[in-house]
């Protein structure tokens, strides 16, 4: 709010109080805005002044003017206070390759440190979750063919699989009962569950990490009274193609403004405008992607893409003052995959016990440290779908970033 806004409010107040639609505060009471013009008010003798409300003595007019001046000062101070409160104490940018867990981290932040989801938001996630379930089953049916597992199944399976394969969904929460029953029935085939467990062999299909979670919950999800839980929201997948901005309030950290950006190669050119005045960057890596190719580039290993992207971001001059935190994410999937897929088959310089998750974690941690263009503030091994773990990790990291930011401007030593 500026003086013109305050003047407008004061004018409206006088018009209402004295029923005088043509009254203008700046014309009738210039002393509020310019004390040097005070004498211009004396139009009816040395001891009185004309006002829309009648004749007032000079002393009464001074009191009125002083009161109105205080009112304006109060309004300006309140406006300044609101503006200050709206400005974030920390600006955080979440970066990483596609499917590294950025959006999941942002949802964890939202659920733990912001207001509850609105009904409109829950309706949106409801549709996304149903879309996930239908997409997963379509991909599993295709996966069974690629693995040759469909040949073991009878005619009943073949008929159900064909219906799912060619089913066109209108993207509403209302799914034909026949289709929901088929999905639930197909999931009960042991071959379909085997295909889900072997999804790492179907890297070209990009079956989401939480496939089993949603298929196990299919009956609950298709229930007419279903409403997404926080864990459902955390586990659902919807690629980010734009910039998502979220405001948070974390104890001992203050107000946070967090940006989540799309990780696809084609979207990375849009990151730069958000580098300005950033206090901290959380870079996420999908640890389980060491044996997978990128969805948008089938010739590039996903872990190698993360390493290259991390190096370029940490060496970017626009981010010289930003603090970097590295989240080596999806450690649960990583540890499980080590039993099935050898690191050395994809990273020839790996030496050590293939089945030791401790050795494997240390190997990739060192690779990222070697690529970093600066010292990293913190390195965390995370599972972004674990709400209890992520709440502790997020708070700890935000406190570290805030402390370093305050030290950099001399607020604390």
TIDREN-961140 format. One line per field, with one value per residue (C-alpha): z, x, y; chain; residue number from 1. Coordinates in steps of 0.25 Angstrom, whole numbers, plus 2048, in hexadecimal, padded with zeros to 3 digits. Layout:
! residues N
Z	(Z, ...)
X	(X, ...)
Y	(Y, ...)
unit	(A, ...)
pos	(NUM, ...)
***
This chain:
! residues 413
Z	(800, 7FD, 800, 7F5, 7FA, 808, 802, 7FB, 807, 80F, 805, 804, 814, 814, 808, 810, 81E, 818, 80D, 803, 7F6, 7F1, 7FD, 7FA, 806, 7FF, 7FB, 808, 812, 80B, 819, 819, 80D, 80D, 81A, 812, 80C, 819, 818, 80B, 814, 81A, 812, 81C, 826, 82F, 839, 830, 824, 81B, 81A, 814, 822, 826, 82D, 836, 83E, 83A, 846, 843, 834, 839, 841, 835, 82C, 836, 838, 829, 827, 832, 82A, 81D, 825, 82B, 81E, 817, 822, 822, 813, 814, 81F, 816, 80B, 814, 819, 80A, 807, 809, 813, 80A, 7FB, 7F8, 7EA, 7E8, 7DC, 7D6, 7CA, 7C6, 7D0, 7DB, 7E5, 7E5, 7E5, 7F0, 7F8, 7F6, 7FA, 807, 80A, 807, 810, 81C, 81C, 815, 814, 812, 803, 7FF, 7F9, 7EB, 7ED, 7F2, 7E6, 7DD, 7E4, 7E4, 7D5, 7D4, 7DD, 7D4, 7C8, 7CF, 7D2, 7C3, 7BD, 7C6, 7C2, 7B3, 7B5, 7BC, 7B2, 7A7, 7B0, 7B1, 7A2, 7A2, 7AD, 7A7, 7B3, 7AC, 7A5, 7B2, 7B4, 7B0, 7A7, 7B3, 7B5, 7A6, 7A5, 7B1, 7AC, 79F, 7A5, 7AE, 7A2, 799, 7A4, 7A2, 7AF, 7AF, 7BB, 7C6, 7D3, 7CE, 7C8, 7C2, 7CC, 7C2, 7C0, 7CF, 7D1, 7C6, 7CC, 7D9, 7D3, 7CB, 7D7, 7DD, 7D3, 7D8, 7CB, 7CB, 7D9, 7D4, 7C8, 7D2, 7DA, 7CD, 7C9, 7C9, 7BD, 7B6, 7B6, 7A9, 7AF, 7BA, 7C4, 7D1, 7DE, 7E6, 7DC, 7E7, 7F1, 7E8, 7E3, 7F1, 7F4, 7E7, 7EE, 7F8, 7ED, 7E4, 7F0, 7ED, 7FB, 7F9, 7FD, 7FB, 808, 80A, 806, 7F9, 7F5, 7F8, 7F0, 7E4, 7D8, 7CE, 7C6, 7C9, 7BC, 7C3, 7CF, 7DC, 7E7, 7F6, 802, 80F, 81E, 825, 834, 836, 827, 824, 817, 80B, 7FD, 7F5, 7E6, 7E0, 7D1, 7C6, 7C5, 7B6, 7AD, 7A5, 7B1, 7B7, 7AF, 7B8, 7C5, 7C3, 7C7, 7D5, 7D8, 7DD, 7EC, 7EF, 7FD, 7FB, 7F1, 7F4, 7E8, 7E8, 7E2, 7DF, 7E5, 7DE, 7D0, 7CE, 7C5, 7BE, 7B1, 7B1, 7AC, 7A3, 79E, 79D, 79A, 7A8, 7B5, 7BF, 7CA, 7C0, 7BD, 7CB, 7CD, 7C1, 7C5, 7D3, 7CF, 7C6, 7D0, 7DB, 7D2, 7CD, 7D1, 7D3, 7DF, 7E6, 7F3, 7F3, 7FD, 7F7, 7FE, 7F7, 7F9, 7F4, 7F3, 7F2, 7FB, 7FE, 7EF, 7ED, 7F8, 7F2, 7E4, 7E8, 7EA, 7DB, 7D3, 7D4, 7D5, 7CD, 7C1, 7C0, 7C7, 7C3, 7CE, 7D9, 7E3, 7EF, 7F4, 7EB, 7F6, 800, 800, 809, 7FE, 7F3, 7F9, 7FC, 7EE, 7E8, 7F3, 7EF, 7E1, 7E4, 7ED, 7E2, 7D8, 7E2, 7DE, 7ED, 7FB, 7FE, 80A, 80D, 806, 80A, 807, 806, 803, 7FF, 801, 810, 816, 824, 81F, 815, 820, 828, 81C, 817, 824, 826, 818, 819, 826, 820, 814, 81D, 826, 81A, 814, 821, 823, 815, 818, 825, 82E, 835, 837)
X	(800, 805, 800, 7F6, 7F0, 7EF, 7E9, 7DE, 7DA, 7DA, 7D1, 7C7, 7C6, 7C3, 7B9, 7B2, 7B2, 7AD, 7A5, 7AD, 7B0, 7B9, 7C2, 7D1, 7DA, 7E7, 7DF, 7D7, 7E3, 7F0, 7F6, 7F6, 7FF, 806, 807, 80C, 7FE, 7F6, 7F3, 7EB, 7E0, 7DD, 7D1, 7C7, 7CF, 7DB, 7D3, 7CB, 7CD, 7C2, 7C1, 7B6, 7B2, 7B0, 7B9, 7C5, 7CE, 7DD, 7E1, 7D6, 7DA, 7E9, 7E4, 7DC, 7E8, 7F1, 7E8, 7E6, 7F5, 7F7, 7ED, 7F5, 802, 7FB, 7F6, 804, 80B, 801, 803, 812, 810, 808, 812, 81D, 816, 813, 822, 829, 834, 83A, 839, 83B, 83C, 83A, 842, 845, 843, 835, 82F, 839, 82E, 82E, 81F, 81E, 827, 81E, 812, 819, 81C, 80E, 808, 811, 812, 806, 7F7, 7EF, 7EB, 7DE, 7D3, 7D6, 7E5, 7E0, 7D7, 7E2, 7EB, 7DF, 7DF, 7EF, 7EE, 7E4, 7EC, 7F8, 7F1, 7EC, 7F9, 800, 7F7, 7F8, 808, 808, 7FF, 809, 815, 80F, 810, 81F, 823, 81B, 813, 805, 807, 805, 7F7, 7E9, 7DF, 7D8, 7E5, 7E6, 7D8, 7DA, 7E8, 7E2, 7D7, 7E1, 7EB, 7E1, 7DA, 7D8, 7D6, 7CF, 7D7, 7CC, 7CB, 7C0, 7C5, 7BD, 7BA, 7BE, 7CC, 7CE, 7CB, 7D4, 7E0, 7DE, 7DC, 7E9, 7F1, 7EE, 7F5, 803, 809, 804, 80B, 817, 818, 816, 822, 82A, 827, 836, 837, 82D, 834, 82E, 820, 823, 81A, 819, 820, 814, 80D, 80B, 806, 7FB, 7F7, 7F6, 7ED, 7E4, 7D7, 7D8, 7DB, 7CF, 7C6, 7BB, 7BE, 7CE, 7D5, 7E4, 7ED, 7FA, 801, 7F9, 7FD, 80B, 80C, 804, 80C, 809, 815, 818, 818, 817, 81C, 815, 817, 813, 814, 818, 81A, 824, 827, 835, 836, 82B, 824, 828, 825, 828, 829, 827, 82B, 829, 836, 834, 840, 836, 832, 83F, 841, 836, 83D, 847, 83C, 83A, 849, 849, 84A, 849, 84E, 84E, 84D, 849, 84E, 847, 84D, 846, 850, 848, 84A, 858, 854, 849, 848, 841, 833, 836, 843, 844, 853, 857, 858, 850, 85A, 864, 85B, 859, 868, 86A, 85E, 863, 871, 86B, 862, 86D, 876, 86C, 870, 862, 861, 86F, 868, 85E, 860, 85F, 859, 85A, 84F, 853, 845, 83D, 847, 83C, 83B, 84A, 84D, 842, 848, 856, 852, 84D, 855, 865, 86A, 877, 86F, 86C, 877, 884, 88D, 884, 88D, 887, 87D, 871, 867, 86C, 863, 86D, 878, 86E, 869, 877, 87B, 870, 872, 881, 87D, 874, 87E, 888, 87F, 87B, 880, 880, 87F, 872, 86A, 864, 863, 856, 852, 843, 836, 82D, 820, 824, 81C, 822, 831, 82F, 829, 835, 83E, 837, 837, 846, 84A, 842, 848, 856, 853, 84D, 859, 863, 85A, 85A, 869, 86B, 865, 86B, 85E, 865, 873)
Y	(800, 80E, 81C, 81C, 810, 815, 822, 81A, 812, 81F, 826, 81B, 81B, 82A, 828, 81D, 825, 832, 82D, 836, 82F, 83A, 83B, 839, 837, 83D, 849, 84C, 847, 84A, 84B, 83C, 83C, 849, 851, 85D, 85F, 85F, 86E, 86B, 865, 872, 877, 87C, 885, 883, 87A, 871, 868, 862, 853, 84A, 847, 856, 860, 85B, 863, 863, 85B, 850, 850, 84E, 842, 83C, 83E, 837, 82C, 82A, 82B, 820, 817, 818, 815, 809, 804, 805, 7FE, 7F3, 7F1, 7F1, 7E6, 7DE, 7E0, 7DC, 7CF, 7CB, 7CB, 7BE, 7BC, 7B1, 7AE, 79F, 799, 78A, 785, 777, 76E, 769, 75F, 762, 765, 774, 775, 76B, 773, 77F, 778, 773, 782, 786, 77B, 77E, 78D, 793, 793, 786, 783, 789, 781, 786, 781, 773, 772, 775, 76A, 760, 761, 760, 754, 74D, 750, 74A, 73D, 73C, 73F, 736, 72A, 72D, 72D, 720, 71A, 71E, 71A, 70C, 70B, 710, 706, 6FB, 6F8, 6FA, 6ED, 6E6, 6EC, 6E7, 6ED, 6F4, 6FC, 6FF, 704, 70D, 712, 716, 71E, 726, 727, 72E, 736, 745, 74C, 75A, 75F, 760, 759, 751, 744, 739, 72E, 723, 72A, 72B, 71D, 718, 720, 71A, 70C, 70E, 712, 705, 6FD, 6F9, 6FC, 70A, 70C, 706, 70F, 71B, 715, 715, 723, 726, 71D, 725, 732, 737, 736, 740, 739, 742, 73F, 73E, 734, 72A, 733, 738, 72A, 724, 730, 72F, 72A, 736, 740, 73C, 73C, 747, 74E, 74E, 75A, 75B, 75A, 762, 755, 753, 762, 75F, 753, 758, 75C, 767, 76D, 77C, 784, 792, 799, 796, 7A1, 79D, 7A6, 79F, 7A3, 79B, 79D, 7A3, 7A5, 7B0, 7B1, 7A9, 7AB, 79D, 79B, 78E, 78D, 783, 77A, 776, 77A, 783, 78B, 78E, 79B, 7A1, 79F, 7AB, 7B6, 7AF, 7B0, 7BE, 7C0, 7B1, 7AE, 79F, 794, 786, 77D, 76F, 762, 755, 74B, 740, 745, 741, 736, 73E, 746, 754, 754, 760, 75B, 74C, 74D, 753, 74D, 754, 754, 75A, 764, 768, 769, 772, 77A, 77C, 780, 78B, 790, 791, 798, 7A2, 7B0, 7B5, 7AC, 7B0, 7B4, 7A9, 79D, 78F, 783, 775, 76B, 75D, 759, 74C, 744, 739, 736, 737, 72D, 723, 725, 722, 713, 712, 71C, 71E, 72C, 727, 724, 733, 739, 732, 739, 733, 72B, 724, 71B, 71C, 718, 722, 72E, 735, 733, 737, 744, 748, 746, 74F, 759, 75B, 75C, 768, 76E, 76E, 774, 77F, 78D, 791, 78C, 786, 78A, 77C, 76F, 766, 758, 759, 752, 75D, 755, 753, 75E, 75D, 75C, 768, 771, 770, 771, 77E, 785, 782, 787, 793, 797, 795, 79E, 7A9, 7A9, 7AA, 7B5, 7BD, 7BC, 7C1, 7CE, 7CF, 7CD, 7C2, 7BE)
unit	(A, A, A, A, A, A, A, A, A, A, A, A, A, A, A, A, A, A, A, A, A, A, A, A, A, A, A, A, A, A, A, A, A, A, A, A, A, A, A, A, A, A, A, A, A, A, A, A, A, A, A, A, A, A, A, A, A, A, A, A, A, A, A, A, A, A, A, A, A, A, A, A, A, A, A, A, A, A, A, A, A, A, A, A, A, A, A, A, A, A, A, A, A, A, A, A, A, A, A, A, A, A, A, A, A, A, A, A, A, A, A, A, A, A, A, A, A, A, A, A, A, A, A, A, A, A, A, A, A, A, A, A, A, A, A, A, A, A, A, A, A, A, A, A, A, A, A, A, A, A, A, A, A, A, A, A, A, A, A, A, A, A, A, A, A, A, A, A, A, A, A, A, A, A, A, A, A, A, A, A, A, A, A, A, A, A, A, A, A, A, A, A, A, A, A, A, A, A, A, A, A, A, A, A, A, A, A, A, A, A, A, A, A, A, A, A, A, A, A, A, A, A, A, A, A, A, A, A, A, A, A, A, A, A, A, A, A, A, A, A, A, A, A, A, A, A, A, A, A, A, A, A, A, A, A, A, A, A, A, A, A, A, A, A, A, A, A, A, A, A, A, A, A, A, A, A, A, A, A, A, A, A, A, A, A, A, A, A, A, A, A, A, A, A, A, A, A, A, A, A, A, A, A, A, A, A, A, A, A, A, A, A, A, A, A, A, A, A, A, A, A, A, A, A, A, A, A, A, A, A, A, A, A, A, A, A, A, A, A, A, A, A, A, A, A, A, A, A, A, A, A, A, A, A, A, A, A, A, A, A, A, A, A, A, A, A, A, A, A, A, A, A, A, A, A, A, A, A, A, A, A, A, A, A, A, A, A, A, A, A, A, A, A, A, A, A, A, A, A, A, A, A, A, A, A, A, A, A, A, A, A, A, A)
pos	(1, 2, 3, 4, 5, 6, 7, 8, 9, 10, 11, 12, 13, 14, 15, 16, 17, 18, 19, 20, 21, 22, 23, 24, 25, 26, 27, 28, 29, 30, 31, 32, 33, 34, 35, 36, 37, 38, 39, 40, 41, 42, 43, 44, 45, 46, 47, 48, 49, 50, 51, 52, 53, 54, 55, 56, 57, 58, 59, 60, 61, 62, 63, 64, 65, 66, 67, 68, 69, 70, 71, 72, 73, 74, 75, 76, 77, 78, 79, 80, 81, 82, 83, 84, 85, 86, 87, 88, 89, 90, 91, 92, 93, 94, 95, 96, 97, 98, 99, 100, 101, 102, 103, 104, 105, 106, 107, 108, 109, 110, 111, 112, 113, 114, 115, 116, 117, 118, 119, 120, 121, 122, 123, 124, 125, 126, 127, 128, 129, 130, 131, 132, 133, 134, 135, 136, 137, 138, 139, 140, 141, 142, 143, 144, 145, 146, 147, 148, 149, 150, 151, 152, 153, 154, 155, 156, 157, 158, 159, 160, 161, 162, 163, 164, 165, 166, 167, 168, 169, 170, 171, 172, 173, 174, 175, 176, 177, 178, 179, 180, 181, 182, 183, 184, 185, 186, 187, 188, 189, 190, 191, 192, 193, 194, 195, 196, 197, 198, 199, 200, 201, 202, 203, 204, 205, 206, 207, 208, 209, 210, 211, 212, 213, 214, 215, 216, 217, 218, 219, 220, 221, 222, 223, 224, 225, 226, 227, 228, 229, 230, 231, 232, 233, 234, 235, 236, 237, 238, 239, 240, 241, 242, 243, 244, 245, 246, 247, 248, 249, 250, 251, 252, 253, 254, 255, 256, 257, 258, 259, 260, 261, 262, 263, 264, 265, 266, 267, 268, 269, 270, 271, 272, 273, 274, 275, 276, 277, 278, 279, 280, 281, 282, 283, 284, 285, 286, 287, 288, 289, 290, 291, 292, 293, 294, 295, 296, 297, 298, 299, 300, 301, 302, 303, 304, 305, 306, 307, 308, 309, 310, 311, 312, 313, 314, 315, 316, 317, 318, 319, 320, 321, 322, 323, 324, 325, 326, 327, 328, 329, 330, 331, 332, 333, 334, 335, 336, 337, 338, 339, 340, 341, 342, 343, 344, 345, 346, 347, 348, 349, 350, 351, 352, 353, 354, 355, 356, 357, 358, 359, 360, 361, 362, 363, 364, 365, 366, 367, 368, 369, 370, 371, 372, 373, 374, 375, 376, 377, 378, 379, 380, 381, 382, 383, 384, 385, 386, 387, 388, 389, 390, 391, 392, 393, 394, 395, 396, 397, 398, 399, 400, 401, 402, 403, 404, 405, 406, 407, 408, 409, 410, 411, 412, 413)
***
